[in-house]
Amino acid sequence: QVQLEESGGGLVQPGGSLNLSCIASGNLLNYATTSWYREVRGKQRELVAIITNGDVATYADSVEGRFIISRGDARNTVVLQMNSLNWEDTGVYYCNLITTGPFQQFWGRGTQVTVSS
């Protein structure tokens, strides 16, 4: 089993920045990827950014050039740096972790990000 703890959400003005952190604990032996998803009211949960165990990062078109996903000093921590935030970035952000052999998927409880003046 894997547990995920997210932190760093909050209220920010348009154009501002926030950093989200996801700390994983438990059996990470077959870790494959960590991702950030977001859920906007009335819409399907969407992938924002993903980083592999080889530190290859991929982004949704909507955040490319504004968000950076990276691994923290501790390998079990993934940080999402969010810059130039706008109201469309408002939502609940979830950390997701996938392990292989066999395939398992884990979710955090989510952290609210609100972009508003």
KAHU-V558136 format. One line per field, one symbol per residue. ss: DSSP state (h for helix, s for strand, l for the rest). psi: psi as a letter, one per 40 degrees, with the letter a starting at -180 (. if undefined). burial: # if it has 16 or more other ideal C-beta (glycine too) atoms within 10 Angstrom, else .. Layout:
BEGIN
ss: ???
psi: ???
burial: ???
END
This chain:
BEGIN
ss: lssssssllssslllllsssssssssllllsssssssssllllllsssssssllllssslllllllssssslllllssssssllllhhhlsssssssssllllsssslllsssssll
psi: ihihhiieiahiiheaiihiihhiiagedfhdihihiihiheiihihdiihieefhiiiideehedihhihadheehhhhhhifiideehahhhhhhhiifihihiiaeihhhhhi.
burial: .#.#.#.##..#.....#.#####......#.######.........####.#.....#...#...###......#.###.#..#...###########......#.#.##.#.#..
END
